[in-house]
Amino acid sequence: MLALTPVPLKTAGERAVFGELTRWDTGGSVRAAVMASIPLADGASQRRMSDAVLFVPEGLAVVRIAEIVRQSGVVTASPEGAWTIAPESGPSQALQLSGGGSTPLDGLMRAGMDTAMKLRRAGLEPGRIARLTILVGNVTGLLPADGDLGEGDQVALLEPRSLLLGIARASRYAGVDNPRLWTTADVRAALEALGLEGRGPTVEELNGESFPYSPYVLRRADLLTPAAMAASASAAPEAPAAPASSPGPAPVPPVREQPSPEAIAQAVAASAAAAQAAQQAPPAVAQQAPPAVAQPPAGTVPAQRDTVAIDAPQDDDAGIAGLFSDAEPDRADAESSARTSVFPASGPPPRTSVFPAQPQAETPDAPPVAFWSRSAEAAEPSVDEPQERGSGRRTGLLVAAALVVVVLLGVGGWLLLGGQSDDGAGSRGTAGGSPTADAPPGPEVGDVQAVAGTSYTVQAVDLKDTCAGHAYGAVAESFGGTDCTGLSRALYSTDVGGEDVVVSVIRVQMPDATAARDLRSLADQNGSGNVSDLLREGVRYSGSPAELSGAEYASALSGSTVTIVEAAWVDPDAEGGSAEIDRVAGEALALEVPPFSGS
């Protein structure tokens, strides 16, 4: 469960609920979902209608965190009328909720309609929206026990089992007749449309919560309608067979597989080719097609796929694995590992890939493309030119003389550079004024790394074994109690639309995963300070700004390692907007920094 609280929570109930969800940790080990704090209030009375939005791959729900005021006992919830609470002794009373009222259902219904309108105005089709109420207070029981009020209304108590049951039932309601799962791009676009303040979730985080990756927004009406029609068409031939196998008609389950962009393109091309072939085919062929589909070959059992027709494998395609079926196993595994690694030099890789590998135009025998490369590599001179007969001895003497000259030049250069190390000569682009020769291992100044088609050039690197004195605000105070075990930083430069961009990449290694999670949660809050970037500590490079102005923020967590990225235009008056910089910040989570000691 990924809990997003970009702004400080205002009520004790909100803090209690999000504190419980944070305890579940991120990822799908407990529950794959995203809960975002997006309060919605009535314009006239400013009474809260909902407090958060819950996203699961099957759909979404609006959430109301209902605090019970000075009452205790068993709560009886009903779809209509006031809710009641019965203490251990005495008659039941009308439930008193913080903010007024005795039932949250009317406000949640209005919040659901408001959410649907906002998403549709942004071009997103929400589907069915569930409504979840979380009761906070001295509640000893709940009636009905499962919290299901019907028609999408769910009630849960503030304890893991009840919360998981409420989320599961809300997911089931939202997933009915849903032809397509919510993707990473869909969730990011929806949170922006709903007005999530602060930073949004990264692609890596959403991927880790089981949202299928897609760079495109797929929950558009023009895409969902054909998907729903395809699902209905694929289910239609199975309807007559239902009475023979069961007394009643079998319900059609919702689709649970997500077609990739490549599958969509293949399906469109295949449907166009099929339509053209159907127009040109003779009548005899057209009459033979239905029996071929209705009757599978002898000895085979048709596979039951819970998906739409657009996601079905093509005859000439073996799926994603088929793209690499002709490759050598060892080389294919090596390339897959190199292209999905996010933090290859600073700790264990995260559970999911952040950015898809870029297609490379290479021959079958070409070596794998390096994840990052040096910017100035001299080409080796050719030694295959033909030599005249009898010239081998003379060539050997020349080569020996050349080697002696190279050794003498190398020794002289080393002495010259050693004499300049004390006065800081040649220290441009490194942190703390240390010479380039003393730069930590890993990426060096001038190296170039490509991520998602954008080239990033290393301008400065730095490696420390403590975070004390290298942070500010509440983040700096947190290091006074639990210091980091390693701090690795880098400055990168790139350009977007012809405008220069500076990127700060900070990777912090904490003693354990719990300390890393606490650090990231604190750094993600607005006004809490941050780990100092190299510009803030006075490092400069040619054309660099004095500070990060109007920077966009991104962060990621991998075990005991926290990665923090800030990206900004070098020129604050650049014509580009914040959307381009936000994209750069998300991509830059994959950039390398010097590896920690011992890694």
N, C-alpha and C positions, 0 to 999 in steps of 0.2 A: 504494500500500500504506500503510495506516494502522497504525503500530506503537504499541501502548498499553503503557506501563510505569509504572503509577501508583505503584509502590513501587520502591526501589532494587533492581537486579538483584544476585544473590548470587554467581553463578559467572562465570568468565571466558568460558565457552561462551555463556551467555546474553547477556553484553555484546557478544560478537562477532556473534552472530546478529542481535540487535536493532539493533546499529550498522549492519550491512549493509542491513537493511530500511529503516532511517531514511534511508540514502543514496539509496534509490529515490525518495524524496519521496512526498507524499500524492497521491491521485487515481488514475485508471485508466490513466495514460500508460505505466506499466510493468506493473502488475498491480493489478486492483481487488480488494482484500481487506482484512481486518482481522485483525491478529495481536495477541492480548492475553496478557500475562504473568499466568497463573493457575496457579501450581505446585500439583501434587497429589501427596501422599506417602502411602506405606503407613503405616497407623496403628501397626503394631507396630514395624517397623524404621525408620520414617521415611525409607525409600529412595524417591527420586523415581520416580513412575510416569509423570508427564507434566509438562511445563514451561509449556505455553501452549495456547491454543485458537485455531484458525484459522477465520475466517468468510469465506465467499465467497457471492455471491448464490445459488449452487446448493445450498449445504449447509455443513457444518462438519467439521473434523477436529481430533483431539487431536494435540499435537506433543511430541516428546521431543528435547531437545538433548543428544546423546550425546557426551561428551568422551572422547577416547582417551588413555589414560595411558601415557606413555613408550614408545610404539610408533609405527612408521611403515611405510608400504607400501600395497599394494592390499588393500582390504577385500572379502571375499566374504560377502554377506548371503544368508540363506536363511530361508524361512518357518518352518522347524522346526530345532531344534538350535542349537548355539553358532555364532556368527559367528567368522570367522577373518581374520587379517591376514598377508600374505606380504611380508616385506622384499625389497629388491632382490637380496640374496644370502642363502640359507638357507631352511630349511623354513618352512611356514606355522605360525602359532601361534594359540592361542585369543585372541580379542579381549578386552582388558581395558578396561572402561568405568569412568569415575569414578562412585563410589557402589557399585561391585560389579556382578558379572555380566558376561556376554559377549554378551547379546542383550537389546534393550529391548522385544521384542514382547509378552512376557507382561504387563509392567507397562502397556504401552499398551492392551492389550485390556481390562484391568481399569479403566483410566482412561476408556476409551470407554463401558463399562457404567455407571460411576459418573456420568459426564456425562449419559448418557441418562436415568438415574433422577432426577437433580436437575432436569432440564428438564421431565420429565413431571410431577413433583410440582408444578412451577410452572405447569402447564397448557399447556406447549409441546411439540409433537410434533417431535423432532429429525430423524426420517428415518434414512437410512443415515449412519453416522459413519465417516469415513476415519481412518487412522492414519499420521502422517508422522514419520519419524526424520531428523534433521539431524545428520550426523557432523561433529564439530569436532576438528581435530588435524592431524597431519602425514600426511594421506591422499593418496597419489599416484594412486589409481584406485579404481573401484568395479565390482563384479560382482554382479548384472547391470548393464550399462552404463546402462540407463534407470531403474534403481532400482525397478522394479515387481515386487513379490513376490506379487502376486495377492491377491484377497479384501480389498482396501482397504488393504493395507500398502505404503507407499511409503518409499523411502530417497533422500536427497539429500545432496550435499556442500555445503560453505559457499562456493559461488560462484554468481553470478547465473544462469547457464544451467541448472545442475542444480537450483537452488532453484525456478526458474520451472517446470521440467518436473515436479518433484515436486508443486507446488501445483496445476498443471493436471490431473495424473492424479488427485489427491485430489478435485478439484472434479468431475471426470467420474464418479468412483465415487459421491460423495455425491449427484450430480444424477440418478442412475438412479431412475425411478419417482417422481420428486419432482413433485407436481402444482402446486406453487406456489413461487416464489422467496422467499427471506428478505427481509423488508422492514425499514425503519429501526426500526419499533416492535418487531419480532421480535428483532432483534439487541440492542437496548437491554434488553429484558426478559430475554433469555437471559444477558447479561453480569451482570445483577443477580442472577439465580438461581444463577449459578456462583460468585458471591462476589467479583467484581472489586473490589479495594480502590481507594479514591480516586475520582476523577471518571470518568464514562463518556464515550463519544463523543457528540458533538452530532448532531442530525439533519442539519445541513449537512455534517459530515464523512462520515457514512454515505452520504448522497446523492451526495457526490463520489466515493465508492468503488463507485458503480453499484448500491447497494441501493435499490430503488424505495421512494418515500415512502409511508408509511401511518401515520395516527395511531392505528390499532388493531392489536392483536396478532392476526395472521391464521393463525399456525401452531398452531391449536387443532384437536383431533381432530374436533370437530363441523363445522369448516370444511374441513379437508383431505380428509375422507372423501367428501363430495359432489363436491369438485373432482376427486378421483381417479376417481369413478364417471362424472363427465361426460367426463373424458378418455378413459376406456375406451369409453364409448358413442359418442363422436365418432369413435374409431378403428375401431369394429366394422364399419361399412358398407364401409370400404376394404379389409378383409381378403380378400374373394373376388377382387378385382381384382389382387392381388399376383402370382398365378401367370402372368397374361397378360402382365405387363410385365417380370417378372424371374424367373429360375429358382427362387429361394427366397423365402420370406416376408421382407418388409422389416421391420426392427425399428422399433418405435414410439419416436420420439425423445422425450426429456423436455420438459416444457413450459418455455418460456423467457419467456413474457409474464406480467406481473403485473396482474390486474384491480384497477381502482381501486374505492374505496368506492361511487362513483356507479354504476359498472358493475355492482357486486354488487347494489345496490338495484334497478337496472333489470332485471337478470336475474331476480331474485326476483319482481318485479312481472310481468314478461313470462311467466314460467313459471306463475304463478297464473292470469293471464288466459288462457293457452293451455289450462291444465287445465279451466277453467270453460267455455271455448269448445268443447273436445272433448266435454264431457259434454252440452252443449246442441245440438251439431251433428247433422244427420241422417246416417244410415248412408252415403248416397251421397257426401257430402262427405268423410267419414272414409276411404272407399275410394279416393278420388282423391288423397289427400295423399301416400302413398308414392311414386307415379310422379313427382310434382312435385319431390320431394326427390332422388330417384335420378337423374333425367334433367334436366340443366341446359338452359336455353333454347339454341336453335340459335345458333351464332356466338359463344358465350361459353365461357370456360374457367374452371372452378371454382378459386378461389384456395385454395392449400394453406396453412393457418394452423397454426403450431406452438403451439397454445394450447388451453385448455379451452373448452367451449361457453359457459360463463358470461361469457367475455370477448368473445364474438362481437358485432359491431355490430348494433343493432336497425334495423328498416326505417325507423323514423321518427326516427332519430338519426344524426348525422354524426360521432359521437365527440366528443372534447374540442373539436376545431375547429368542430364544428357548433354549439356553444354560442354562438359569436361569428360565425356565418356571415352574420347579418343586420346586423352592426355595420359602421360605416365603417372602411375599412382603416387610415387614419391614426390615428383615435381608438383603435381596438383595439390597435394597436402601442404607442401612448403609454401606454394603461392597463396593458398587459402589462409594459412596461418599468418603470412606476412601482411595480407591485405585486410584482415579483420582485427589486428592488434591495435589497441588504442594507446596504451602506455607500454610500449615494448621495452623501455630501458629503465623504468622507474618503479616497477612493482608488478604485481599480477594483473593480467588484463581483465577488464570488466566482463560481466556475464554476457553482454550483448555487443554487437557491433554498432558503432555510432554512424559511420558514413560508409556508403557502398563503394566498392572498389571501382575506379575509373577504367573503362575499356581501354586496352592497350593494343596497338597495331604491331603485333610481334609474330614472328614465325614460330612453328611448333618447336623448333630447337633453340629458340632464343632464351637467354637466362632470365630469371624473374627480375621484375623492375624493383629497384631499391626503394624503401619507404622514404628515405631522404637522401640527398646527394650533395656532393661538394660542388661549389660554383666554378672553380677554376682548376680543371684537370688538364694537364698537358698531354697531347697525343704522342704516343710512342712512335719514333721514327721507324720507317720501314727498313728492314735489313735483308730483304729478299731480292734486291737488285742484282743482276748478273755481274760477276767479276771477271777481269781479264785473266788469262792463264798465267801462272807464275807470280801473281800479285798477292797470294795468301800471306807470305811472310811480312811484306810491307804493311799490309792491313793490320796484322797483329801488332806491329810496332806502333802504328798510329793509335790503335785502341789503348795500348798500355800508356802511351804518353798522355792521351786524353784523360784516362783515369787518374793519373798523378795530378794533372791540372785541377780536376774536379775535387780531389781530396784537399789540395792546398787551398782552393777557394772556399771549401766548406769550413775548414779550420779557421781561416781568416774571418769569415762571416760570423762564426760562433763567438770568436774573441771580440769582434766588434759589437755584437748584440749584447754580450755579457757585460761590456763596459758601459752600455747605456741603460741597463736595467735599474740602476739606482735612481736615476733622475726621471723615471717614468716614461721614457721615450717609447713610442709605439704602443701606448696603452689605450688608444681610442677603441671604443666598443666593448670594453671589459669593465666589470664592476669593480668599484673600489680603487681604481687607478692601478691595478696590477697589470703587468705586461701580458701581451697576448700569449707568449710562450708558456706562461704559468696558468693559462685558462684550464678549467676542469675538463675531464674527458667527456666525450659525447659530442653533440653538435657544437661547431665552432663558428666564429664570426665569418660571414660570407657563405655559409652553407645554405642550400635552398631545399625546402620541403614542399611538396605539392599535396594539397588536400582538396578533394572535390573540385579539381580543375583549377584551383587558385594556387599560385606560387607564393611562398612566404620565405623571406630572406632573414637569416639570423643576424641581428645587429649587436647583441650583447648577451652574455651569459654570466651566471653567478651561482655558487654552491656554498651553503652554510650548514653547520651542524646544530644550529639553534635559531629559534624565532624571536628570542628576546632582543628588543631593540629594533626589530624589523617589522613592526605592526603598529597600528594606532587604533584608538577608540576602545570599545568593549572587547574587540578581538585581541588587542594587546594585553588587556587585563586578564583574559582567559589564559594566555601563555604564562602568566605569573603563577598560576596554579598547576597547569600541565603544559610543559614545554614540548615543542616538537622534537623529533629525533633527526630531522633533516629538512632543509629548505632549499629548493632548486628553482631558479628563476631565469627567464629569458625574455628578451625583447625581439620581436619580429616586425618587419615592415612588408607591406604589400600595397597594391593599388586596386581600387574599385571604380570602374568607369573613368579612369584617368586621374582620379584623386588619390593622394597618398593616405595610407592608413597605418597606424601604429597599433601593435598588439602586444599586450603583456600576458605572459603565461607563467603562473606560479603553481608549483607542486609542493605540497606540504606532507611530510610523512609523520604521522602521530604514533604514539606507543601502541595503540590498539584500535580496533574498528569502532568501539564506542566513543573514544575521544575524537576520532575523525568525524563521526556523524555529528557530534556536538559542535565541533568547529564549523562544519559546513552549515548546519542549521543557524548558527549565530552569524556567520558571514553573509548568509543569504538575506538577512533582515536589513531593511533600510535603516540607515543611521547608526549601525552597529560598528562602523569602522571596517578595517580589512587588513590583510597582510600587505605591506608596502611593496609597490612595484618599483622597478629599478629607476624609472624616471623620477619618482618621488625621492629617491636617495641620491639624486644628482648625476646619474649616468646619462650620457648624451652620445648621439651618433650624428653623422652628417645629415642635416635636414630633419632632425628630430624636434618634436615640440618640447616645451618646458614641463608639461604635465599632461595627464589624460583629461581632456575636457569633453564633457557630455558623453562619457564612455557607456557602452552597453556591456552587460555582465552575463556571465555564464559560469556554472560550476558543475562538477561531477565528483562522484564518490566511488572508489574502488578499494575495498578492504580498508586498510589503515591509511590510505593515501587520498588526499583531497586536492583537486585541481581547480584553480580559480583563474578565469580569463576575463580581461577587460580590453575592449577594442574601441578606438576612437579615430575620428578624422584628424589628420595632422593639422589641417587648417580648419578651425572651428566654423568658418563661414563657407565650407565646401557645399556644393550644390546637392550632394547626396543626402538621403534621409536616414532615419534611425533604423529602418527595416534592413538596409544593406549591411549596416554595422552589426546589427543583431545576428544576421546570418553568419558574418565573419566570426563573431564571438563563439557561436555554437560550433562552427567548423574547427576553430583553433583549439578546442579541447583535445584534439588528436596531435597537436604539435609536440615535438620533443623538447626536453630540457636535459641538462646534465644529470646522469644517473646518480643516485645516492651512494654513499660509501658502502662497499660490500655487496652492491646489487649487480 
